[in-house]
Amino acid sequence: MLCSLSLSAFAQSTFQPEEMVNPLMGTDSKRSFSSGNTYPAIAVPWGMNFWTPQTNTNGEGWQYQYSADKIVGFKQTHQPSPWIGDYGQFSILPMTGKMNFKEGKRASWFSHKAEIAKPYYYNVYLAEYDVLTEITPTERAAMFQFTFPKTDSAFILVDAFDRGSYLKIIPESNKIIGYTTRNRGGVPTNFKNYFVIECDKVFNLTWTVDDSTLVASKNEMNSQHAQAIIGFSTRDGEQVHLRVASSFISFEQAELNLSREIGSQTFNQIKTKAKAAWHTELSKIRVEGGTEDQLKTFYSCLYRMLLFPRKFYEFDALNQIVHYSPYNGKIEKGYMFTDTGFWDTFRSLFPFLTLMYPEMDGHIMEGLANTYKESGWLPEWASPGHRRSMIGSNSASVIIDAYLKGIKGYDINVLYEALLKNTEGEGPINTVGRNGAKEYNTLGYVPMDIYGGSAAKTMEYAHADFCLHQLATALKKPQAEIDKFAKRCQNYRNIFDPNHNLMRGRKQDGSFSPTFNPFRWGDEFVEGNSWHYSWSVFHDFKGLSQLMGGNKKMEAMLDSVFTLPPVFDGTAYRGGVIHEMVEMQVMNMGQYAHGNQPIQHMIYVYNYCGAPWKTQLHVRDAMNKLYRPTPDGYCGDEDNGQTSAWYVFSAMGFYPVCPGTPQYVIGSPLFKKITLSLENGKKFIIDSPQNNPQNLYIQSALLNGVAFDKNYINHVEMLKGGVLQFNLGERPNLKRGIAASAAPFSFSK
């Protein structure tokens, strides 16, 4: 017994999920083909700043590509996506021998064989300069450790990038301060990222750079593109440290962030704390009984899910939470988060935060209320302020799902006011509010001859209206208001074409286009076609089944997604083919385009029409086929944690098909045992002892020892803690989960 206890304690102490994470997963990507479109983010969970090795020149969205063999610098980045771009970025690079400040010429050869990437630590050998670079982060700061060779020509370059930047070298303090204004939009005119860099080595030489001109006699530079260079001699193996922090508020705040988060701590002390931060968050889910690759994939995906939305707030001298507003340019009190697009993340990333990180989710909701107060609108894609990207009114889903699942600590009435405003019009850019709201509210759909993406918008607005119906009911709003949203959430019916059994665009006069092609991407859809979007009736699959002619007809239509050839028509797009089309085609799963978000929930829809075993088959197939813990590990864009969240939820055995309801729809768990350590102190366990690659079908299930025949589990049941046990087998149980009472929620029921 004593031996058993000791082994158990040892196993517990050696559980290190942060060591299973591969930050390089998804980095083997390019503009024409995405295997994730990620970069190695060296950060702490939800950190205000990330650091990454930079293999491309500034302004290139693919800032780190696995196929590259040279590093240009080590960059503080806030980039959520290569398509959105970066802001507030600057970089640091150690050099020896001949000093060169130009991006194209200063790059050093490197090899992945001499590279270590962890969430909390990065290490790489710069062969050109014979320098080992190490980085470890905090939320708003970082520490660099450079190991130099013996040389009298060692340098450190700081590049504040173009479009307006400032640098000042202060030799008497071994310090460099500066700011960068670099951005891709979504900022007020006074936007700056202020930074301070302290070195523990005395400078022998200093230079600044004015655009492309090296200036030897000037320690301060304010120009379109400012750079600073310090030089010194080093012994063989000498370690030089930089302590770096930044602030969107001021130099003084950057200094405060540096003293609080770095201070006099050593590199290893900072590294240990960063590792512990990841261990704490990743350990909230413990998976057992999978292969090494499955474990690495799971925790690499979970790492991605805990990066965004990023904290965009700081603590002032009185330790109060404040933020620079990317909306009005003022310093405001309270929380602010950014760098997420709700079109992607409303689907499962935010429901995951609501389940596993409710306190953080509450802070995010407070940040959304602040966004509305400071800009007059809720964000749909923020980076750092409102950006013109994607479609929908999906802030409703994010907010209402959180509120209905018990997340509190913010003013829901302010957010309800903001959500109502969304339903009535369009904001200063067409991605906030609702593009086509007037016609949607009067015609019952967004007309395709006036607005692009009309069918996609109609369906997403209908789901948002369902969520508003749920919230209006919960808040006991006037019955007329409740009824209005009950009616509008059925607007998806207005674009259903019974001749094709699919959704399609409709003109202002009520007619359908005579040139409809269900394989054509674009036009009335966005980054997808009708086969992808026709399942975006998250809240009413019973109603969709009725439109299609019953459950058997809907099941056959679902089957068609996988049996149709993976063809596409790209004529609606300028240039013809976009990378999402190719990513669907190469996976050879018919029209199932998992690499983009609109269809990701579709596998779970079989649970609504009495064929749950088909969900179990296809969800296992997708997990096994489409994810790897490797640089080409994703099957398309990994957008701010959404594609990762699909995997993590699915591996646990359930998925939030309809945010705004308290249900998770059952799939097929990937591991023998999964333990969720909930914030309320309870543990919820998913136990599948017979689990293996062949045993993927649910034969029977028990919830806390009681027979469980439903195709969903409720949020509140999970919060109580307990055990959901699946008895799995090689063949489907065609009798389990087929009753109408087993189906998840549909509004029409």
C-alpha positions in Angstrom: 0.0 0.0 0.0 2.8 2.4 0.9 4.5 1.7 -2.4 1.3 2.3 -4.3 0.7 5.7 -2.6 4.3 6.7 -3.3 4.0 5.9 -7.0 0.7 7.8 -7.1 2.3 10.8 -5.5 5.2 10.6 -7.9 2.9 10.3 -10.9 1.0 13.4 -9.8 4.2 15.4 -9.3 5.5 14.5 -12.7 2.4 15.5 -14.5 3.7 18.4 -16.6 1.2 19.3 -19.4 3.2 22.4 -20.2 6.0 20.1 -21.4 3.7 18.4 -23.9 2.9 21.6 -25.7 4.5 22.3 -29.1 4.2 26.0 -29.8 5.5 25.3 -33.3 2.2 23.4 -34.1 0.7 25.1 -37.1 3.7 27.2 -38.1 4.3 25.4 -41.4 2.0 27.8 -43.2 1.9 30.3 -46.0 -0.5 32.7 -47.6 -1.7 30.1 -50.2 -2.0 27.2 -47.8 -2.6 27.1 -44.0 -1.6 24.4 -41.6 -2.6 26.6 -38.7 -1.3 30.1 -39.5 0.3 30.2 -36.1 3.6 31.4 -34.7 5.4 30.3 -31.5 3.9 32.6 -28.9 6.3 32.8 -25.9 3.9 34.2 -23.3 1.9 33.5 -20.2 -1.8 32.7 -20.4 -3.7 35.7 -21.8 -0.6 37.9 -21.6 -0.7 41.5 -22.8 2.5 40.8 -24.8 3.9 37.8 -26.7 7.4 37.3 -28.0 8.3 35.3 -31.1 11.3 34.7 -33.3 10.8 36.6 -36.5 11.8 34.9 -39.8 10.2 37.4 -42.2 10.6 41.1 -42.5 8.2 43.4 -40.6 4.8 43.8 -42.1 4.7 40.2 -43.3 1.8 38.5 -41.6 3.6 35.1 -41.6 6.2 36.4 -39.1 7.5 33.0 -38.3 7.4 30.2 -40.9 8.7 26.8 -40.1 10.2 26.4 -43.6 12.5 29.5 -43.0 16.2 29.1 -42.1 17.0 32.7 -40.9 15.9 34.8 -38.0 15.7 38.6 -38.4 15.0 39.4 -34.8 13.0 38.6 -31.6 9.8 40.5 -31.8 7.2 41.7 -29.2 4.0 40.9 -31.0 0.3 41.3 -30.5 -0.7 39.7 -33.8 -3.9 37.5 -33.5 -3.9 36.4 -37.2 -1.7 37.0 -40.3 -4.8 38.3 -42.0 -5.4 40.9 -39.3 -1.7 41.8 -38.8 0.3 43.1 -35.9 0.4 46.3 -33.8 2.7 47.9 -31.3 5.6 45.7 -32.4 9.3 46.1 -31.9 12.3 43.7 -32.1 15.6 42.9 -30.5 18.6 41.1 -32.1 22.1 40.3 -30.7 24.9 40.4 -33.1 28.7 39.9 -33.3 31.4 40.9 -35.8 30.0 43.1 -38.5 27.1 45.1 -37.3 24.2 45.4 -39.7 20.8 47.1 -39.0 19.0 46.3 -42.2 16.4 43.6 -41.9 17.3 41.7 -45.1 21.1 41.7 -44.3 21.2 41.2 -40.5 19.3 37.8 -40.5 21.1 34.9 -39.0 21.0 31.2 -40.0 19.3 28.9 -37.5 18.2 25.3 -37.4 15.2 23.7 -35.7 17.7 21.2 -34.3 19.2 24.0 -32.3 15.8 25.5 -31.2 13.7 24.8 -28.1 10.2 26.2 -28.0 8.1 26.0 -24.9 5.1 28.2 -24.0 7.2 29.8 -21.2 10.7 29.6 -22.8 12.4 30.0 -26.1 16.0 29.0 -27.0 17.8 29.2 -30.3 21.4 29.4 -31.6 22.1 32.2 -34.0 24.8 30.6 -36.2 25.8 33.8 -38.0 26.7 35.5 -34.7 27.6 32.5 -32.5 25.1 33.7 -29.9 22.6 31.6 -27.9 19.4 33.6 -27.3 16.9 32.7 -24.6 13.6 34.4 -23.8 11.1 34.0 -20.9 8.0 36.1 -20.4 5.7 37.7 -17.9 2.3 39.3 -18.7 3.7 42.7 -19.7 7.5 42.1 -19.6 10.1 39.6 -20.6 13.8 38.7 -19.9 16.4 37.9 -22.5 19.6 36.0 -21.8 22.3 36.2 -24.6 25.3 33.9 -24.3 28.1 35.6 -26.4 31.4 34.3 -27.6 34.7 36.1 -26.9 34.6 39.2 -29.0 35.3 42.9 -28.9 32.4 43.4 -31.4 29.2 42.4 -29.6 26.0 44.3 -30.3 22.3 44.5 -29.4 20.0 46.1 -31.9 16.5 47.5 -31.0 14.2 48.1 -34.0 11.1 50.2 -33.3 10.0 49.7 -36.9 8.6 52.2 -39.4 5.5 54.4 -39.6 6.7 56.6 -36.7 9.0 55.5 -33.9 11.2 56.9 -31.1 14.3 55.6 -29.3 16.6 57.0 -26.7 19.8 55.4 -25.4 20.6 56.3 -21.8 24.2 55.0 -21.2 24.5 56.2 -17.6 21.5 53.9 -16.7 22.3 51.0 -19.1 18.9 51.7 -20.5 17.0 52.2 -23.8 13.5 53.6 -24.0 11.3 54.1 -27.0 7.9 53.7 -28.5 6.4 52.3 -31.7 3.3 53.4 -33.5 3.2 50.5 -35.9 -0.3 49.1 -36.5 -2.7 47.8 -39.1 -5.7 49.9 -38.0 -8.2 49.8 -35.1 -6.3 52.5 -33.1 -6.8 56.2 -32.3 -4.3 58.8 -33.6 -2.4 58.9 -30.3 -1.7 55.2 -30.2 1.8 54.2 -28.9 3.4 51.2 -27.4 6.0 52.5 -24.9 8.9 50.2 -23.9 11.8 50.2 -21.6 14.9 48.0 -21.9 17.5 47.6 -19.1 20.8 45.9 -19.8 23.1 44.4 -17.1 26.2 45.2 -19.3 27.8 48.6 -19.6 27.7 50.0 -23.2 31.0 50.8 -24.8 29.4 52.1 -28.0 26.1 53.6 -29.0 24.4 54.4 -32.4 21.0 55.3 -33.6 19.4 54.8 -37.0 17.4 57.4 -38.8 15.4 55.4 -41.4 18.4 54.0 -43.4 21.1 56.2 -42.0 23.4 55.2 -39.2 24.1 58.1 -36.8 27.1 57.6 -34.4 26.8 60.8 -32.4 23.2 60.9 -31.4 21.6 58.8 -28.6 18.0 60.0 -29.3 16.1 59.4 -32.5 12.5 60.4 -33.5 11.9 59.5 -37.1 9.8 57.4 -39.4 11.9 54.4 -38.6 14.1 54.6 -35.5 16.6 52.0 -34.4 19.2 51.9 -31.6 22.4 49.8 -31.3 24.6 49.3 -28.3 28.1 47.7 -28.4 30.5 46.1 -25.9 33.2 43.4 -25.5 32.4 40.0 -24.1 34.2 37.0 -22.7 33.7 33.5 -24.1 30.4 32.3 -22.7 29.5 35.6 -21.1 25.8 36.0 -20.4 24.2 39.4 -21.0 20.6 40.0 -19.8 17.9 42.4 -21.0 14.9 43.2 -18.9 12.1 44.5 -21.2 8.6 45.8 -20.4 6.1 47.8 -22.3 2.9 49.8 -21.8 0.2 51.2 -24.0 -0.2 54.0 -21.4 3.2 55.7 -20.8 6.9 55.4 -20.2 6.2 55.6 -16.5 3.7 52.8 -16.7 6.2 50.7 -18.6 8.8 51.3 -15.9 6.2 50.3 -13.3 5.4 47.1 -15.3 9.1 46.3 -15.4 9.8 46.8 -11.7 6.7 44.8 -10.7 7.0 41.8 -13.1 10.8 41.5 -13.4 12.5 43.7 -10.8 15.7 42.0 -9.5 14.7 38.5 -10.3 17.0 36.2 -12.2 16.3 34.7 -15.6 15.6 31.3 -14.1 13.2 32.7 -11.5 11.2 34.4 -14.2 11.3 31.2 -16.2 10.1 29.1 -13.2 7.2 31.5 -12.7 6.1 31.4 -16.3 6.3 27.6 -16.4 4.2 27.5 -13.2 1.6 29.9 -14.7 1.1 27.5 -17.6 1.1 24.4 -15.4 -1.7 25.9 -13.3 -4.0 26.6 -16.2 -3.2 23.5 -18.3 -3.5 21.2 -15.3 -7.2 22.1 -14.9 -7.8 19.3 -17.5 -6.0 16.1 -17.0 -6.2 13.5 -19.8 -5.0 9.9 -19.5 -5.0 6.8 -21.6 -4.1 8.3 -25.0 -1.0 8.0 -27.3 1.9 10.4 -26.9 0.8 12.3 -30.0 -2.7 12.6 -28.8 -1.6 14.0 -25.4 0.7 16.5 -27.2 -2.0 17.5 -29.6 -4.5 18.0 -26.8 -2.2 20.2 -24.7 -0.9 22.1 -27.7 -4.5 23.0 -28.6 -5.2 23.9 -25.0 -2.2 26.3 -25.0 -3.6 28.0 -28.1 -7.0 28.4 -26.4 -5.4 30.3 -23.4 -3.6 32.9 -25.5 -6.6 34.9 -26.8 -8.4 37.2 -26.0 -5.3 39.0 -24.7 -5.3 41.2 -21.6 -5.2 44.9 -22.7 -5.1 46.4 -19.2 -2.5 47.3 -16.7 -2.1 48.2 -13.0 -1.4 51.8 -12.2 0.7 53.2 -9.3 -2.2 52.7 -6.9 -2.6 49.1 -8.2 -5.9 49.9 -9.9 -6.9 48.2 -13.1 -6.7 50.7 -16.0 -6.3 50.6 -19.7 -5.5 52.7 -22.7 -8.7 52.7 -24.7 -8.1 51.6 -28.3 -11.5 53.2 -29.0 -11.3 56.7 -27.6 -7.6 57.1 -26.9 -8.1 57.9 -23.2 -6.9 56.2 -20.1 -9.9 54.5 -18.6 -10.6 52.4 -15.5 -11.4 48.7 -15.6 -10.8 45.6 -17.7 -10.2 45.5 -21.5 -9.4 42.5 -23.7 -8.7 42.3 -27.4 -7.4 40.3 -30.3 -10.3 37.9 -31.0 -12.9 37.6 -33.7 -16.3 36.4 -32.5 -17.2 35.0 -35.9 -14.6 32.3 -35.1 -14.6 32.1 -31.4 -18.3 32.3 -30.4 -18.7 28.7 -31.5 -16.6 26.9 -28.8 -13.7 28.9 -27.5 -15.9 31.2 -25.4 -18.1 28.4 -24.2 -14.9 26.7 -23.1 -13.9 29.7 -21.1 -17.4 29.9 -19.6 -17.1 26.3 -18.4 -13.4 26.1 -17.3 -12.4 29.7 -16.6 -15.6 31.5 -15.4 -13.7 34.2 -13.4 -11.6 35.2 -16.5 -14.8 35.0 -18.6 -16.5 37.5 -16.2 -13.5 39.9 -16.6 -13.9 39.6 -20.4 -17.6 40.5 -20.1 -16.7 43.6 -18.1 -14.3 44.5 -20.8 -17.0 44.2 -23.4 -19.2 46.6 -21.4 -16.3 49.0 -21.4 -15.9 48.7 -25.1 -19.5 49.7 -25.6 -19.2 52.6 -23.2 -16.0 53.8 -24.9 -17.0 53.3 -28.5 -20.8 53.1 -28.6 -20.6 49.6 -30.1 -19.8 46.0 -29.1 -16.8 44.5 -30.9 -17.1 41.7 -33.4 -13.4 41.7 -34.4 -11.1 43.7 -32.2 -7.4 44.2 -32.7 -6.9 46.3 -30.7 -10.0 48.3 -31.6 -12.8 47.7 -34.1 -11.6 46.1 -37.3 -13.3 45.6 -40.6 -13.2 41.8 -40.8 -15.8 39.0 -41.1 -19.5 39.2 -40.5 -22.2 38.5 -38.0 -23.6 39.8 -34.7 -21.9 37.1 -32.6 -21.2 39.3 -29.6 -24.7 38.3 -28.6 -23.8 34.7 -28.4 -20.7 35.3 -26.4 -22.3 37.5 -23.8 -25.6 35.7 -23.5 -24.1 32.2 -23.2 -21.9 33.5 -20.4 -24.8 35.2 -18.5 -27.2 32.2 -18.8 -24.4 29.9 -17.5 -24.1 32.0 -14.4 -21.1 34.2 -15.1 -21.6 37.5 -13.2 -19.6 40.5 -12.0 -20.5 42.9 -14.8 -23.5 45.1 -15.8 -25.7 42.9 -17.9 -28.2 45.7 -18.4 -25.5 47.8 -20.2 -24.7 44.8 -22.4 -28.4 44.2 -23.1 -28.7 47.8 -24.2 -25.7 47.3 -26.5 -27.1 44.1 -27.9 -30.4 45.8 -28.7 -28.6 48.6 -30.4 -26.8 46.0 -32.6 -30.2 44.8 -33.9 -31.3 48.1 -35.3 -28.4 49.3 -37.4 -24.8 49.3 -38.6 -22.0 51.1 -36.9 -19.2 53.3 -38.2 -17.8 50.2 -40.0 -19.9 47.5 -41.5 -18.6 44.8 -39.1 -20.1 46.3 -36.0 -23.9 46.4 -35.4 -25.6 44.5 -38.2 -24.9 45.1 -41.8 -28.3 44.9 -43.5 -30.3 45.2 -40.3 -33.1 47.3 -41.8 -33.9 44.8 -44.5 -33.4 41.8 -42.1 -35.9 43.3 -39.7 -38.5 44.1 -42.4 -38.1 41.4 -45.0 -36.9 38.6 -42.6 -33.6 38.1 -44.4 -30.7 40.1 -45.7 -31.1 40.5 -49.5 -28.3 39.2 -51.7 -28.7 41.8 -54.4 -27.8 44.5 -51.8 -25.4 42.9 -49.4 -22.6 40.4 -49.8 -22.6 37.3 -47.5 -26.4 37.7 -47.3 -27.4 34.2 -46.4 -24.5 33.8 -43.9 -25.6 37.0 -42.2 -29.2 36.0 -42.1 -28.4 32.7 -40.3 -26.0 34.3 -37.9 -28.4 37.1 -37.0 -31.1 34.5 -36.4 -29.0 32.7 -33.9 -28.1 36.0 -32.2 -31.9 36.8 -32.0 -32.4 33.4 -30.4 -29.8 34.3 -27.8 -31.6 37.7 -27.3 -34.9 35.9 -26.8 -33.3 33.7 -24.1 -31.7 36.8 -22.4 -34.9 38.9 -22.6 -36.8 36.0 -21.0 -34.2 35.7 -18.2 -34.3 39.4 -17.6 -38.1 39.5 -17.6 -38.3 42.1 -20.3 -41.6 43.1 -21.9 -43.4 40.2 -23.6 -43.5 42.1 -26.9 -39.7 42.3 -26.9 -39.4 38.6 -26.1 -41.9 37.7 -28.8 -40.0 39.9 -31.4 -36.9 37.9 -30.9 -38.8 34.6 -30.9 -40.1 35.5 -34.4 -36.8 36.8 -35.7 -34.9 33.7 -34.6 -36.9 31.8 -37.2 -35.7 34.0 -40.1 -33.4 31.3 -41.2 -36.6 29.7 -42.7 -36.9 32.5 -45.2 -33.7 31.5 -47.1 -34.4 27.8 -47.2 -34.9 26.4 -50.7 -36.9 23.1 -50.7 -35.8 22.4 -54.3 -32.2 21.9 -53.1 -32.9 21.3 -49.4 -30.2 23.9 -48.7 -30.0 27.6 -47.7 -29.3 30.1 -50.4 -29.4 33.8 -51.0 -32.6 35.6 -51.8 -33.2 38.9 -53.6 -35.1 41.9 -52.3 -38.1 41.0 -54.4 -38.3 37.6 -52.7 -36.9 35.6 -55.6 -34.0 33.2 -55.5 -31.1 33.7 -57.9 -31.4 31.5 -61.0 -27.6 30.8 -61.0 -27.4 29.1 -57.6 -24.5 26.6 -57.3 -24.2 24.9 -53.9 -20.5 24.4 -54.5 -19.7 28.1 -55.1 -17.9 29.8 -52.3 -18.7 33.4 -51.7 -21.6 35.5 -53.0 -24.3 34.9 -50.4 -21.8 33.1 -48.2 -18.5 34.0 -46.6 -15.5 31.7 -46.8 -17.8 28.8 -47.6 -20.7 27.5 -49.7 -24.2 26.4 -49.1 -23.2 22.9 -48.0 -21.2 24.4 -45.2 -23.6 27.1 -44.0 -26.9 25.2 -44.3 -26.2 23.7 -40.9 -25.9 27.1 -39.1 -29.3 26.7 -37.5 -27.6 26.1 -34.1 -30.8 26.8 -32.1 -33.3 24.9 -34.2 -32.3 21.7 -35.9 -35.8 20.3 -35.3 -37.1 23.2 -37.4 -34.5 22.5 -40.1 -35.4 18.8 -40.1 -39.0 19.8 -40.7 -38.0 22.0 -43.6 -35.9 19.2 -45.1 -38.8 16.6 -44.8 -38.0 14.9 -41.5 -35.1 13.3 -39.7 -34.3 10.7 -42.3 -34.0 13.3 -45.0 -31.8 15.5 -42.8 -29.6 12.5 -42.0 -29.2 11.8 -45.7 -28.3 15.5 -46.3 -25.7 15.2 -43.6 -24.3 12.0 -45.2 -24.0 13.9 -48.5 -21.6 16.3 -47.0 -19.1 13.4 -46.7 -20.0 11.5 -49.8 -20.0 14.4 -52.3 -16.7 15.0 -54.1 -14.5 17.8 -52.6 -15.1 20.1 -55.5 -15.4 23.9 -55.3 -16.4 26.9 -57.5 -14.2 29.9 -56.7 -15.6 32.3 -59.3 -17.1 34.5 -56.7 -13.7 35.4 -55.3 -11.2 37.8 -56.9 -8.4 35.5 -58.0 -10.6 32.5 -58.0 -9.2 30.2 -55.3 -8.7 31.0 -51.7 -6.7 28.8 -49.4 -9.7 27.4 -47.5 -10.9 25.7 -50.7 -7.7 23.8 -51.2 -7.5 22.9 -47.6 -11.0 21.3 -47.9 -10.0 19.5 -51.1 -6.7 17.9 -49.9 -8.3 16.3 -46.8 -10.6 14.1 -49.0 -13.6 14.3 -46.7 -16.1 15.5 -49.3 -17.6 18.9 -48.6 -16.6 18.8 -44.9 -14.3 21.8 -44.7 -13.1 21.6 -41.1 -10.3 24.0 -41.8 -12.8 26.8 -41.6 -15.3 27.5 -38.9 -18.8 27.5 -40.3 -19.1 23.7 -40.6 -17.2 22.6 -37.6 -20.3 21.8 -35.5 -22.0 19.9 -38.3 -20.7 16.5 -37.3 -22.7 16.8 -34.1 -26.0 17.4 -35.9 -26.6 13.7 -36.3 -27.6 13.7 -32.6 -30.6 15.8 -33.4 -32.0 13.4 -36.0 -31.7 10.1 -34.2 -28.3 8.9 -35.6 -25.8 9.7 -32.8 -23.5 6.8 -33.8 -22.6 8.8 -37.0 -21.5 11.7 -34.9 -19.3 9.2 -32.9 -17.8 7.9 -36.1 -17.1 11.2 -37.8 -15.9 13.0 -34.8 -13.3 10.4 -34.1 -12.3 10.4 -37.8 -11.8 14.1 -37.8 -9.8 14.2 -34.6 -7.5 11.4 -35.8 -7.1 12.7 -39.4 -7.0 16.5 -39.1 -4.8 17.2 -36.0 -1.2 16.5 -35.3 1.2 18.0 -32.7 3.5 19.0 -35.6 4.3 22.2 -37.6 1.7 21.1 -40.2 -0.7 20.0 -37.4 -3.9 21.9 -38.3 -6.0 21.5 -41.4 -6.6 25.2 -41.9 -6.6 28.4 -39.9 -6.3 28.1 -36.1 -8.2 31.2 -35.5 -7.6 32.5 -31.9 -8.2 29.1 -30.3 -11.4 28.1 -32.1 -10.1 25.3 -34.2 -8.2 24.1 -31.1 -11.3 24.4 -29.0 -13.2 22.0 -31.3 -10.5 19.4 -30.7 -10.3 19.9 -27.0 -14.1 19.7 -26.5 -14.4 16.8 -28.9 -11.6 14.9 -27.2 -13.5 15.3 -23.9 -16.5 13.8 -25.6 -19.0 16.7 -26.1 -19.3 20.0 -27.9 -21.3 23.3 -27.4 -23.3 23.2 -30.6 -25.6 26.0 -29.6 -24.2 28.7 -27.4 -27.1 30.3 -25.5 -28.3 27.0 -24.3 -26.9 25.1 -21.3 -26.2 21.9 -23.3 -23.1 20.1 -24.6 -23.8 17.6 -27.4 -22.3 14.1 -27.0 -19.6 12.8 -29.3 -17.0 10.1 -28.7 -14.3 10.8 -26.1 -10.7 10.2 -27.3 -9.1 9.3 -24.0 -9.7 6.6 -21.3 -10.1 9.2 -18.6 -10.4 13.0 -18.5 -10.6 15.0 -15.2 -11.9 18.5 -15.2 -11.0 20.5 -12.2 -13.7 23.2 -12.1 -13.2 26.6 -10.5 -15.9 25.8 -7.9 -13.7 23.1 -6.5 -15.7 20.2 -8.0 -14.2 17.6 -10.3 -16.1 16.2 -13.3 -14.7 13.0 -14.8 -15.3 11.5 -18.2 -14.4 7.8 -17.9 -14.1 5.5 -20.9 -12.1 2.5 -19.7 -12.6 0.4 -22.9 -11.5 3.3 -25.1 -9.2 2.5 -28.0 -9.1 3.3 -31.8 -11.6 0.5 -32.6 -13.9 1.1 -29.6 -15.4 4.5 -30.6 -19.2 3.8 -30.4 -21.2 4.4 -27.3 -22.9 1.2 -26.2 -24.3 2.7 -22.9 -23.5 5.5 -20.5 -23.9 6.3 -16.8 -24.1 9.7 -15.2 -23.1 9.3 -11.5 -24.1 5.7 -11.7 -27.5 6.3 -13.3 -28.3 5.1 -16.8 -27.8 8.1 -19.2 -29.5 7.9 -22.6 -29.4 11.5 -23.7 -27.4 12.9 -26.6 -26.4 15.9 -24.5 -25.3 16.8 -21.0 -26.3 20.0 -19.2 -23.9 22.6 -17.9 -25.4 22.7 -14.4 -25.0 18.9 -14.1 -21.3 19.2 -14.9 -20.8 22.0 -12.3 -22.1 19.7 -9.6 -19.1 17.4 -10.3 -19.4 13.7 -10.8 -18.6 11.0 -13.3 -19.9 10.5 -16.8 -19.0 6.9 -17.8 -19.1 5.6 -21.4 -19.1 2.0 -22.3 -17.6 1.9 -25.7 -17.5 -0.8 -28.4 -16.5 -1.5 -32.0 -20.0 -1.5 -33.4 -22.7 1.2 -33.1 -25.6 0.7 -30.8 -28.4 1.6 -33.2 -30.9 1.8 -30.3 -29.2 4.2 -28.0 -30.1 7.9 -28.2 -32.7 7.6 -31.0 -35.7 8.7 -29.0 -37.0 12.2 -29.6 -36.4 12.9 -25.9 -32.7 12.1 -26.3 -32.2 14.9 -28.8 -30.6 18.2 -27.7 -32.6 21.4 -27.5 -34.3 22.9 -30.6 -36.4 26.0 -30.4 -39.2 24.4 -32.4 -39.6 21.8 -29.7 
